[in-house]
Amino acid sequence: MRGLNKWGFGLLAALGSAAALAGYSWNFPTPVTPIARETLHVHNLFMIVILVIFFTVLAIMLYSFWSHRKSQGQVAGDFVAPKSRKQWFWVLLPFAGLLVLDYGIFGIPAYHAVHMYEDTKTDADLVIKVTGSQWLWQYEYPSEGIKFTSRLTTPREQIDNLQPKGENYLLEVDNPLVLPAGKKIRFITTSNDVIHSWWVPAFGVKRDAVPGFLREFWATIDTPGIYRGQCSELCGKEHGYMPVVVNVLSQEDYKVWLAAKKGGAVVAAAENAKPLTLDEAKAKGAKVYASICAACHQPTGMGIPGAFPPINGSKVATGPVDAHIKTVLNGRPGTAMVAFGKQLSDADIAAVVTYQRNAWDNKMGDVVQSAQVTALKAAP
C-alpha cells in the first residue's frame, strides 16, 4: 500500500506538471499557408528518418557490445592488417546511404520547399511593401494607395512590471496588417535603418528587411484569423518590442475594410491638418513618445548617461523650435538618433515635439502644428 501511495503521488505530480505545461507548444504552429505545410512536411520527414537511423545504429551498437564482450572470449580485431573487401564494404555502405538520404529522400522535398518559397513573381493578387524601422513596421499597399505604421501597444507599465502582463503581452499593435484569405500575396521587405526580419510562424515565412535592398517572399493564407509574430533579427535595444500582427479576413470582409480604410485615410488627413491646442498636442505626443522615444531617452526624459542624451532641460528641447523639428525629422548622423521623417506622420512629429518641449521641467509653452513640419520637410 505504501508503494501504491508512492506511485500515486508520483502520478499526481506528473499530471500536475502536465497541466502546468499545457500552455507550452512542442510542435510547429498550425500551418495556414502552402509554404508552412511543406515546411512542416519536410521537418516531420527528416525527424522520422533521423530517429530510424538513430535507433538502428543504437541497437547495432548495443548488440555488438553485448555479443562481442571479453567475457565471451572475444578478441579485439587487428586493424593494422590490410583492409579486406568486407571492411571496405561496411565503410562505404553508410557513406552511400548518406548520399541517398541527402540528395534523394531529403534533397528532393527540401528543393521543392525552397523553390516554392522563392516563387514570388507568379500570379500575385496583392503586393505589400513592408518597411522596418526602430521599432515599428510600416505597411504599404502600392496598388491601393494605402500606407500606415504598426507599433507596439503593450503599456509601458506592463513592461516595467508595474501591472500584470496582458494576454498578448508584447504581441499587440495599434494597426495590424490586414490581408485577404485565399489570395497570393507578394511581400517586398526593406528597412530604414538597421536589419530587421519580418516573421510570422504560422505562415512559415521569414525574410530579412535590409537597408538599401528589396527582398521578396510570398504567402497564400487559407484560414481567416489573427496571426502574431515578431522581428527575429537583433535590431537594437528594443528588439523585443517590435511585434507583427496580421488580421486575415475573408475576401468579402477585406473589401469592406479596404473601402473603410481608404475613406478613413481622407478623414485622418483632414484631422491631422487641424490645429491642436497645447493640451491636445501634449496628449497625442505623449503616446508617440512612449512608443518611439522612451526606449532610448527614458519615460522620464533623462536619457541613459553615455549612450542617449536627456531631453529634459536639453538645448534642443529648449532651443529654437525649427531646429528641434529638424532633429526629429533628419536625426543626427554618427549617433544613435535616427531620422523619423519617413517613419512618422507630420502630425505625429508635431505632437511629439510639442510634448518634448512642454514635459517634465521643459515649459516652453509653444505648440507645433503639422503644417509647420510639412513646410520644413519641403524646404531645401
Secondary structure, 3 states (H helix, E strand, C coil): CHHHHHHHHHHHHHHHHHHHCCCCCCCCCCCCCHHHHHHHHHHHHHHHHHHHHHHHHHHHHHHHHHHCCHHHCCCCCCCCCCCCHHHHHHHHHHHHHHHHHHHHHCHHHHHHHHHHHHCCCCCCCEEEEEEEECCEEEEEECCCCEEEEECECCCHHHHCCCCCCCCCCCCCECCCEEEECCCEEEEEEEECCCCEEEEEHHHCEEEEECECCCEEEEEECCCCEEEEEEECCCCCCCHHHCEEEEEEECHHHHHHHHHHHHHHHHHHHHHHHCCCCHHHHHHHHHHHHHHHHHHHHCCCCCCECCCECCCCCCCCCCCCHHHHHHHHHHCCCCCCCCCCCCCCCHHHHHHHHHHHHHCCCCCCCCCCCHHHHHHHHHCC
